């Protein structure tokens, strides 16, 4: 067994073995690498540092180092990626998933890489060790490209298992060379893909990574609504973006800016352009149709007034995309890999299908979000009811009240910093579910877990009042609950969800077909 020497870094504890370097990379490269999460070092015992155990000859890095039931969404990147910011962290997931696929392709009997067409290696070289090494180096090169040396735990992990993270070999006859080639090619293909990660689009000086360059401007401001059908940036606490709060300065309020309006321009792999997909205009949130507009608002308020503990925890699970959408992919892989039958190729193949289904669905969703620039429920509620008293959820610890002024009402979840239509979460759930159905040949998910009493972030120590077992028997059930949770959470209208179910499903099919062509080698070049 390749076992590390003892490390002085507390982050390498057995409890943090789901460090997922690039392990669940495509489902959660940002849920990966639990080693190095903030505060871990200070809590550690430096007197007897544990060892890392990872066997390059027997373990599957995508499985052994991926997220687990104890830490389904914990992330080394929590300081830079919010778990709800799908257009940002899924961008990284796509690159790492492609790198993993391209790294294993030369060892498969038919697979052809996406960005690297490395010659097939002899069958005797398709060992677990070689595939682990190739995959780890591929992921490391992606992370170096994106983060530089700001995530030292990754480098330390590779050293601990006997690999040299500074080995720059590009020899396509060696696993290190294959990994380096795959990782570098995947990263370089995305430097100018439209996301503006370098921050120099449209400017010469002072780069602004991830910033908008399309000229998007909201019609409304946080202080004045001129068009009640359009998105209104919200004024909120500096630490109020994440469920339950997060990093931020006390006493400081900030105005939302739409996150990555340019995401709808990112280059795609599974289809030509997001403009080829159509969704009907959101007439139900058009304020000139007063009856339809009010009906949409009242549906949200009804859900707010009747929230159950189970609905509340489901909104939080699904709002955490690394948990709800991301970890569901790990769950189904584990069910099909109880005896290791998937191997490293099987994990790399399905994770790429899942990641392309979700990220390329997000590209299309963002294109439509910018196009329609639709109002969120929080603005519509105030437009319809002004300061009138409502019956609705009254805030943390308040339960349902019957005297909350409409201008004080807020959703159970933080309001997203992007337009309402279509629902990004629902679109992604529908896409990932369809991708899984196609890949595994059935609708079975059978994912169950217990949400502990008082573990909710919106109402900590209060919700849920007792342990709740959540169960998703099928992908259909998973998608339905995912969509409905957005209405329960007060951030989407019901009809948006219904449209997003249909809109999202097609991206699962597109991703599956694309990856299958590469697995079978049915691609040109």
C-alpha positions in Angstrom: 0.0 0.0 0.0 1.2 3.5 -0.8 0.8 5.1 2.6 1.7 8.6 3.5 4.1 9.7 6.2 2.6 11.4 9.2 1.6 15.0 8.4 1.6 17.9 10.8 -1.4 19.3 9.1 -4.5 18.5 11.1 -6.7 18.5 8.0 -5.5 15.0 7.2 -7.6 13.3 9.9 -9.5 10.1 9.1 -12.8 12.0 9.5 -11.7 14.2 6.6 -10.8 11.4 4.3 -13.5 12.5 1.9 -10.9 15.1 0.8 -11.8 14.5 -2.7 -9.0 16.1 -4.5 -10.6 15.9 -7.7 -12.5 12.8 -6.6 -16.2 13.7 -6.9 -14.8 16.3 -9.0 -17.5 16.5 -11.5 -20.2 16.3 -8.9 -18.5 18.4 -6.5 -15.0 19.4 -7.2 -15.8 22.2 -4.9 -17.3 19.8 -2.4 -14.1 18.1 -2.6 -11.0 18.2 -0.6 -12.4 18.6 2.8 -8.9 18.9 4.0 -8.1 22.5 4.4 -11.5 23.8 5.3 -11.5 26.9 7.4 -10.8 26.4 11.1 -9.7 22.8 10.8 -6.1 23.4 11.7 -7.0 25.3 14.9 -9.1 22.4 16.1 -6.5 19.8 15.5 -4.2 17.9 17.9 -0.7 18.5 16.6 0.9 16.0 19.0 -0.1 12.8 17.0 -0.9 13.7 13.4 -2.7 10.8 11.7 -1.6 9.2 8.4 -3.4 9.3 5.1 -4.2 6.0 3.7 -4.7 5.7 0.0 -3.5 2.8 -2.1 -2.7 3.7 -5.6 -2.8 0.1 -6.6 -6.2 -0.7 -5.2 -8.3 2.4 -4.5 -10.3 4.4 -7.0 -9.5 8.1 -6.4 -12.9 9.2 -7.7 -14.6 7.0 -5.1 -12.3 6.8 -2.2 -11.6 10.6 -2.0 -15.0 11.8 -2.9 -17.8 13.3 -0.7 -19.5 10.9 1.7 -22.7 10.7 3.7 -21.0 12.4 6.7 -19.8 15.4 4.6 -21.9 15.5 1.4 -21.4 19.1 0.7 -18.4 20.3 2.8 -15.9 22.1 0.6 -12.3 23.4 0.6 -13.7 26.2 -1.6 -16.4 27.4 0.8 -14.6 30.7 1.1 -14.9 31.5 -2.6 -17.9 29.5 -4.0 -21.3 29.6 -2.4 -23.1 26.3 -2.7 -26.0 28.0 -4.5 -23.7 29.7 -7.1 -24.1 27.0 -9.9 -22.9 29.1 -12.8 -19.6 29.6 -11.0 -18.6 26.3 -9.4 -20.2 24.1 -12.1 -17.8 25.8 -14.5 -14.9 24.3 -12.5 -16.7 21.0 -12.3 -17.0 20.7 -16.0 -13.2 21.3 -16.5 -12.2 18.7 -13.9 -14.7 16.2 -15.2 -13.4 16.5 -18.7 -9.8 16.2 -17.4 -10.7 13.0 -15.6 -12.4 11.6 -18.7 -9.5 12.4 -21.0 -7.0 11.0 -18.5 -8.7 7.6 -18.4 -9.6 7.4 -22.1 -6.2 6.1 -23.3 -6.5 3.2 -21.0 -10.0 2.2 -22.2 -10.6 0.0 -25.2 -12.7 2.5 -27.2 -12.9 5.9 -25.5 -11.6 9.0 -27.1 -10.8 12.2 -25.1 -12.7 15.5 -25.4 -9.7 17.8 -25.7 -6.8 15.3 -25.9 -6.6 12.5 -28.4 -3.8 10.5 -26.7 -2.9 7.2 -28.4 -4.4 4.2 -26.8 -2.1 2.4 -24.3 -1.6 -1.3 -24.3 -4.1 -3.3 -22.3 -1.5 -4.4 -19.8 -1.0 -0.7 -18.8 -4.7 -0.2 -17.9 -3.9 -0.7 -14.2 -5.6 0.9 -11.3 -2.3 2.5 -10.4 -1.8 4.1 -13.8 -5.4 5.4 -14.0 -5.2 6.8 -10.5 -1.9 8.6 -11.2 -3.2 10.0 -14.6 -6.4 11.2 -13.0 -4.8 12.8 -10.0 -2.3 14.7 -12.2 -5.1 15.8 -14.6 -7.1 17.2 -11.7 -4.0 18.8 -10.1 -3.2 20.7 -13.3 -6.7 22.0 -13.5 -6.6 23.2 -9.9 -3.2 24.8 -10.5 -4.6 26.7 -13.5 -7.7 27.9 -11.6 -6.3 28.5 -8.1 -2.5 28.7 -8.5 -1.0 27.7 -5.2 -3.9 29.0 -3.0 -5.0 25.5 -2.2 -1.8 24.0 -0.7 -3.7 21.0 0.8 -3.9 19.5 -2.7 -0.2 19.7 -3.2 0.4 18.2 0.2 -1.9 15.3 -0.4 -0.1 14.3 -3.6 3.2 14.4 -1.8 1.8 12.3 1.1 0.8 9.5 -1.3 4.2 9.5 -3.0 3.6 11.7 -6.1 5.6 14.6 -7.2 3.2 17.5 -7.9 6.0 19.4 -9.7 6.5 16.6 -12.3 5.7 18.4 -15.5 6.2 15.4 -17.8 4.1 15.4 -21.0 5.2 11.9 -22.1 2.0 10.4 -23.5 3.4 6.9 -22.7 3.4 7.5 -18.9 0.5 8.1 -16.6 2.0 11.3 -15.3 2.4 12.6 -18.8 -1.1 11.6 -19.8 -2.6 13.3 -16.7 -0.6 16.5 -17.3 -1.6 16.6 -20.9 -5.3 16.0 -20.1 -5.4 18.6 -17.3 -3.6 21.3 -19.1 -5.7 20.8 -22.3 -9.0 20.9 -20.4 -8.0 24.1 -18.5 -6.6 25.9 -21.6 -9.8 25.1 -23.6 -11.8 27.1 -21.0 -9.6 30.1 -20.5 -11.4 32.0 -23.3 -14.7 30.1 -23.2 -16.9 33.2 -22.5 -17.0 33.0 -18.6 -14.2 35.7 -18.3 -12.3 33.8 -15.6 -9.2 35.9 -16.4 -11.3 39.1 -16.0 -9.8 40.9 -19.0 -12.7 40.8 -21.4 -13.3 44.4 -22.6 -10.6 45.9 -20.4 -6.8 46.3 -20.5 -6.0 47.1 -16.9 -7.0 45.8 -13.5 -8.6 42.5 -14.4 -12.0 41.6 -12.9 -12.3 37.8 -12.9 -15.8 36.4 -13.5 -17.2 39.9 -14.0 -19.9 40.8 -16.5 -18.7 42.2 -19.9 -22.1 42.0 -21.7 -23.5 45.3 -20.4 -26.4 43.7 -18.5 -28.2 46.3 -16.3 -31.3 45.6 -14.2 -34.3 47.8 -15.0 -35.2 48.2 -11.3 -32.9 49.2 -8.4 -32.9 48.0 -4.9 -34.7 51.2 -3.9 -37.2 51.7 -6.8 -39.3 49.4 -8.9 -40.2 50.9 -12.3 -41.3 47.6 -13.9 -42.9 45.1 -11.5 -42.4 42.3 -14.1 -38.7 42.6 -14.1 -36.0 41.5 -11.7 -35.1 43.8 -8.7 -31.7 43.5 -7.0 -32.2 43.2 -3.3 -30.6 45.1 -0.5 -29.2 42.7 2.0 -26.8 42.1 4.8 -23.2 41.7 3.7 -23.2 38.2 5.3 -26.7 37.3 4.1 -26.2 35.6 0.7 -25.9 32.1 2.1 -28.5 30.1 3.9 -28.0 30.8 7.6 -25.5 33.6 6.9 -21.9 33.4 6.1 -18.7 35.5 5.9 -19.3 39.2 5.9 -18.9 42.5 7.9 -21.5 43.3 10.5 -23.6 46.4 9.9 -22.8 46.5 6.2 -25.6 46.2 3.6 -24.9 45.5 -0.1 -27.0 45.6 -3.3 -27.1 42.5 -5.4 -25.5 42.3 -8.8 -26.6 39.5 -11.2 -24.1 36.7 -10.9 -22.3 36.0 -14.2 -24.8 37.4 -16.8 -22.2 36.2 -19.3 -22.8 32.5 -18.5 -25.3 32.3 -21.3 -22.4 33.0 -23.7 -20.1 30.2 -22.5 -19.0 27.8 -25.2 -21.0 24.5 -25.1 -20.1 20.9 -26.0 -23.5 19.1 -26.2 -25.4 21.7 -28.4 -24.6 24.6 -30.6 -26.2 27.6 -28.9 -28.6 28.2 -26.0 -30.7 30.3 -28.3 -31.9 27.1 -30.0 -34.0 26.2 -27.0 -37.3 28.0 -26.4 -39.3 28.6 -23.3 -42.6 30.5 -23.3 -42.6 34.0 -21.9 -43.4 34.1 -18.1 -46.9 35.7 -18.7 -47.9 34.6 -15.2 -45.5 37.2 -13.7 -46.5 40.0 -16.1 -47.9 42.7 -13.9 -50.1 44.0 -16.7 -52.2 40.8 -16.3 -53.2 41.7 -12.8 -55.2 38.5 -12.2 -52.4 36.1 -13.3 -49.8 38.1 -11.4 -51.8 38.1 -8.2 -52.5 34.4 -8.6 -48.8 33.7 -8.8 -48.1 35.8 -5.8 -50.9 34.1 -3.7 -49.5 30.6 -4.6 -46.2 31.6 -3.1 -47.8 33.1 0.0 -49.9 30.0 0.5 -46.8 27.9 0.5 -45.1 30.2 2.9 -48.0 30.1 5.3 -48.2 26.3 5.4 -44.5 25.3 5.6 -43.8 22.0 7.3 -40.5 21.1 8.9 -39.9 18.5 6.1 -40.5 21.2 3.4 -38.1 23.6 5.2 -35.3 21.1 5.3 -35.9 20.1 1.7 -35.5 23.7 0.7 -32.1 23.8 2.3 -30.9 20.5 0.9 -31.9 21.4 -2.6 -30.5 25.0 -2.3 -27.1 23.5 -1.4 -26.3 22.3 -5.0 -23.3 20.3 -3.8 -25.6 18.3 -1.6 -28.9 18.0 -3.4 -27.9 17.8 -7.0 -24.2 17.0 -6.6 -24.2 14.2 -4.0 -27.2 12.4 -5.6 -24.8 11.5 -8.4 -22.4 9.9 -5.9 -25.3 8.1 -4.3 -26.3 6.4 -7.5 -22.7 5.6 -8.4 -22.1 3.9 -5.0 -25.2 1.8 -5.5 -23.8 0.5 -8.8 -20.3 0.1 -7.5 -20.7 -2.0 -4.4 -18.1 -4.5 -5.5 -16.0 -2.0 -7.4 -17.5 -3.0 -10.7 -17.5 0.5 -12.2 -13.8 1.0 -11.7 -12.2 4.4 -12.4 -13.5 4.5 -16.0 -17.1 4.0 -14.9 -16.9 6.8 -12.3 -15.2 9.1 -14.8 -17.8 8.4 -17.5 -20.9 8.9 -15.4 -19.5 12.0 -13.6 -18.9 13.6 -17.0 -22.4 12.8 -18.1 -23.8 14.3 -14.9 -21.6 17.4 -15.0 -22.3 18.2 -18.6 -26.0 17.7 -18.0 -26.0 20.2 -15.2 -23.5 22.9 -16.4 -24.7 23.0 -20.0 -28.3 23.2 -18.6 -27.1 26.1 -16.5 -25.7 27.9 -19.6 -29.1 27.6 -21.3 -31.0 28.7 -18.2 -28.8 31.8 -17.8 -29.4 32.7 -21.4 -33.1 32.7 -20.7 -32.7 34.5 -17.4 -31.1 37.4 -19.1 -33.6 37.3 -21.9 -36.7 37.6 -19.7 -35.2 39.3 -16.7 -38.2 38.1 -14.7 -39.3 39.4 -11.3 -38.7 37.4 -8.1 -41.6 36.7 -5.7 -40.3 39.1 -3.0 -40.8 42.1 -5.3 -44.1 40.8 -6.6 -45.5 40.3 -3.1 -44.8 43.9 -2.2 -46.2 45.2 -5.5 -49.5 43.4 -5.0 -50.0 44.0 -1.3 -47.9 47.0 -0.4 -48.0 47.2 3.4 -51.1 45.2 4.0 -51.0 42.4 6.6 -50.4 38.9 5.3 -50.6 35.4 6.6 -47.2 33.8 6.0 -44.0 32.6 7.5 -42.9 35.4 9.9 -39.2 34.8 10.0 -36.8 32.5 12.1 -38.6 31.2 15.1 -41.9 33.0 14.4 -43.7 30.3 12.5 -46.8 31.3 10.6 -48.2 34.7 11.5 -51.3 36.6 10.3 -50.1 40.1 10.6 -46.9 40.4 8.7 -46.8 43.6 6.5 -46.2 42.7 2.9 -43.2 45.0 2.8 -41.6 42.9 5.6 -42.3 39.5 4.1 -39.3 37.6 2.9 -38.7 34.1 1.5 -37.5 31.2 3.6 -34.4 31.0 1.4 -32.1 33.9 0.6 -33.3 35.6 -2.7 -31.1 34.6 -5.6 -29.0 37.2 -7.2 -30.3 36.6 -10.7 -33.7 36.8 -12.4 -36.4 34.3 -11.6 -37.2 32.6 -14.9 -36.5 29.8 -15.6 -35.5 28.1 -12.3 -31.9 27.2 -12.5 -32.2 24.6 -9.7 -35.2 22.9 -11.2 -33.6 22.9 -14.7 -30.5 21.2 -13.3 -32.4 18.7 -11.3 -34.4 17.7 -14.3 -31.3 17.5 -16.5 -29.3 15.4 -14.0 -32.2 13.0 -13.4 -32.7 12.4 -17.0 -28.9 11.8 -17.5 -29.0 9.2 -14.7 -32.1 7.5 -16.2 -30.4 7.2 -19.6 -27.1 6.1 -18.2 -28.4 3.4 -15.7 -31.4 2.4 -17.7 -34.1 3.0 -15.1 -35.6 5.6 -12.8 -34.5 4.1 -9.5 -32.5 6.3 -7.0 -33.5 5.1 -3.6 -31.6 7.8 -1.7 -32.5 8.1 2.0 -30.8 10.0 4.8 -31.7 11.5 8.2 -31.8 15.3 8.7 -31.0 15.8 12.4 -33.2 17.7 14.7 -32.2 21.4 14.9 -29.7 21.1 12.1 -31.5 23.6 9.8 -29.5 26.7 9.0 -32.3 29.1 8.5 -33.8 28.3 11.9 -30.9 26.6 13.8 -31.8 24.5 16.9 -35.4 24.8 16.0 -35.9 23.1 12.6 -36.6 20.4 12.3 -38.2 19.8 15.7 -37.2 16.1 15.5 -35.1 13.9 13.2 -36.6 13.7 9.7 -35.8 10.9 7.3 -35.8 12.1 3.7 -36.3 9.6 1.0 -36.1 9.9 -2.8 -37.2 6.6 -4.2 -36.9 7.7 -7.9 -35.3 10.4 -10.0 -38.8 11.5 -10.8 -39.5 12.0 -7.1 -36.2 13.7 -6.7 -36.8 16.2 -9.5 -40.4 16.9 -8.3 -39.2 17.7 -4.7 -36.4 19.8 -6.0 -38.7 21.9 -8.1 -41.4 22.3 -5.4 -38.8 23.2 -2.8 -38.1 26.4 -4.7 -41.8 27.4 -4.2 -41.7 26.4 -0.6 -38.5 28.4 -0.2 -40.4 31.5 -1.6 -37.9 32.1 -4.4 -39.8 30.9 -7.5 -43.4 30.9 -8.8 -45.2 27.6 -9.4 -45.5 28.0 -13.1 -41.8 28.7 -13.4 -41.2 25.3 -11.9 -43.6 23.5 -14.2 -41.9 25.0 -17.3 -38.4 24.3 -15.9 -39.2 20.5 -15.5 -39.7 20.2 -19.2 -36.9 22.6 -20.2 -34.3 20.9 -18.1 -34.9 17.3 -19.1 -33.5 17.6 -22.7 -30.0 18.5 -21.4 -29.7 15.2 -19.7 -30.3 13.5 -23.1 -27.8 15.7 -24.8 -25.1 15.1 -22.3 -25.7 11.3 -22.3 -25.5 11.1 -26.1 -22.4 13.3 -26.2 -20.4 11.2 -23.7 -21.6 7.9 -25.2 -20.1 9.0 -28.5 -16.8 9.6 -26.8 -16.9 6.4 -24.8 -17.6 4.4 -28.0 -15.0 6.3 -30.0 -17.6 7.5 -32.5 -16.1 11.0 -32.9 -14.0 12.6 -35.6 -10.3 13.4 -35.1 
